[in-house]
Amino acid sequence: MADLLVWLIWFLAVFACLGSGVAVISFENPFYSAIALIGNLASLAVLYLLLNAEFVAAAQVLVYAGAVMVMFLFVIAYLGKRADAPWAGGPSIQTLAAAVAAGAILVEVIAVIGLASGDRLSDEASVGAAFGSPAEIGAVFLTDHLLAFEITSIVLLAAAVGGVILGSEPKAPPPEPEAPSGVQGTGEKT
């Protein structure tokens, strides 16, 4: 009975993840897309809980669905209607090229996973007692992946600065001073 409940929760989380992922890219309103992304991140947290990675699930909710999404919603609110301007003309050549590249990368990832896994996917992995603990994750972040962790913080800072720059109103040039009427080149009035 317990296995049935786990499978039921897994299927619900997977369909919620896929449905909210499709909603993120299909909504025209960026606010609704951001809300759908929060649902996607929450369903991923449920999948992490099913993998006994409680710390990663909590970090997923607190960091991504919490802090990062607040930043996204702030930028969306800050830009207002100007956030929709890049998509006003319909799909461009860059959009089509990005879709083709994404499809090619997806095919490549599936092929690499299939070739690299071989028969290893049929064997059960051994998971230690410290798997997913805050100490182990902190040690990995601050040793093996420190550079990637710091680069991510720089990218997020650049995104925040870019959002502020995009949202700021362009300054109008100062008006040209007009010459008073009735003034001649000599400076005398007629």
N, C-alpha and C positions, 0 to 999 in steps of 0.2 A: 504494500500500500504506500510505503514511503517513497519507493521509486516512482510510482505513478504520480505522486504529488510533485516530485522534483521535475519529472518530464513535463508535467502540465505547466509549472511555473516557467520552465525553460522555453517552451513553445510560446507562451504568452509574452515573455520578455523578448524573444526573437522577433515575433510579429510586431510588437510595439516598437522595437528598434528599427525594423525595416520600414514600417508605416510612417514613423516620425521622420526617418531619413528622407523618404520620398516627399513628405510634407515640407521639409526644410527647403528643398529645391523647387517645389512646385508653387508655393505661395508667392503671390506678387507683392504683398505687403511685407517689408523686412521685419516688422515687429512680430508678426505671426510666425515668420520663419525662425526668429530667435526663440520664441516660445516652444515651437516644435523641436528645436535643437535641445532645449532643456529636457523635454520628454525623452529624446534620444539618449542624452547623457544619463538620465535616471534609469532607463531600461538597461544600459550598459552596466550601471552599478549593480543592478539585480543579477546580471550574468556573472559579474565578479564575485558576488556573494555566493552564488552556486559553485564557484570554483574555490571556495574557502579563502578568498583573498579579501578579508574584511577591511584591512587598512586601505587597500587600493580602492575599494568601493566607497569608503568614507571620503577618501581624497578626491575621488571622482565627483561626488556630490558637493563637497565643500569648495574645492578649488575650481572645477570646471563649471558645474551647474550653478555654483554660487558666485564666486568672484569674477571669473572670466565672462560669464553671461551678463553680470551687472555692467561690466565695461562695454560689452557689445551693445546692450540696450542703451547705455549712456551715449555711445557714438551714434546709434540710430536716431535717438531723440535729438541729439545735437545737430545732425545733418538735416533732419526733417525731409522735405520733399527732394532735396538735392541728392539724397542717397539713391534715388531711382533714375537719375539722369544718365548714367552709363548704359542702361539697358533700353533707353527710349527708342532707339532706331532699329530694334530687332537684332537678330543674331549677326555678328560680324564674322569676318574670316578668322579672327583670333578665337572666338567662341567655338567655331567649328573645329579649328585646329586643336584646341584644348580638349574637346570631346573625343577626337580621334586619338590624341595622346593618352588620355585617361583610359580609353578602351584598350590600347596597346599595352599599357602598364598592367591593367587588370589581367589580360591574357598571359603576360610574362610572369606575374606573381603566381597565378594558378599553375602554370607550367613548372616553375621552380619548386613550388611546394610539392607538387606531385612527383617530380623527379627526385627531390632531395629526401622525401620521407620514405620512399620505398615501402618496406614492411614495418617501419618503426611506428606507424600510426596504429597498428593493431596491438602493440605491446603497451601495457599500462606503465605510466611513468612513476618513478619513485619520488615522493615529495617529503622533504624533511620537516621536522617539527617547527623549525624557524622560518619556513616558507611564508613570505608575505608579511613578516613582522616589521614593525617600524624600525627596529635596529638594523635589520638586514637591508631594508630598502634605503635607509639613510647611508649605510656603508657603501652600497652600490652607487648611489647618487654622488657621494663625496669622494669616491675613488675612481671607479671605472668610467663613469659618465659625467664627470664634473664639467668638462668643456661643453658638452651638449646642454647641460643644465644651465650654464651661464649664457650660452648663445641664445637659448630660449628666452631668458629674461631680457636680453638686449632686443630680441625681435618683438617681444610684447611692449617694451618701452617705445620702440620705433613705431609700432602700430598705434599706440596712444598719442604720440606726438603727431603722427600723420592724420589721425582723426581730428585733432584740434586744428591742424593747418587746413584740412579740407572744410571744416566747419566754420572757420573764421570768414568774416565778410571781407571782400577785397576793398582796399581803401580807394576812394575816388580821388583822382588827381585834383590838386587845388585849382580853383577857377582862375582864369587869366584876368589880370587887372585890365579894366577898360579905360581907355583914354577919355578924359572929360571932353564934352562937346565944346566947340568954339576955341580949341587950343591949336595954335599953329606951331610950326617948327621952331620959331624964334622964342617961344615961351610967352608972347604977349597976347592979350585978349583983343579981339576986334570989336 
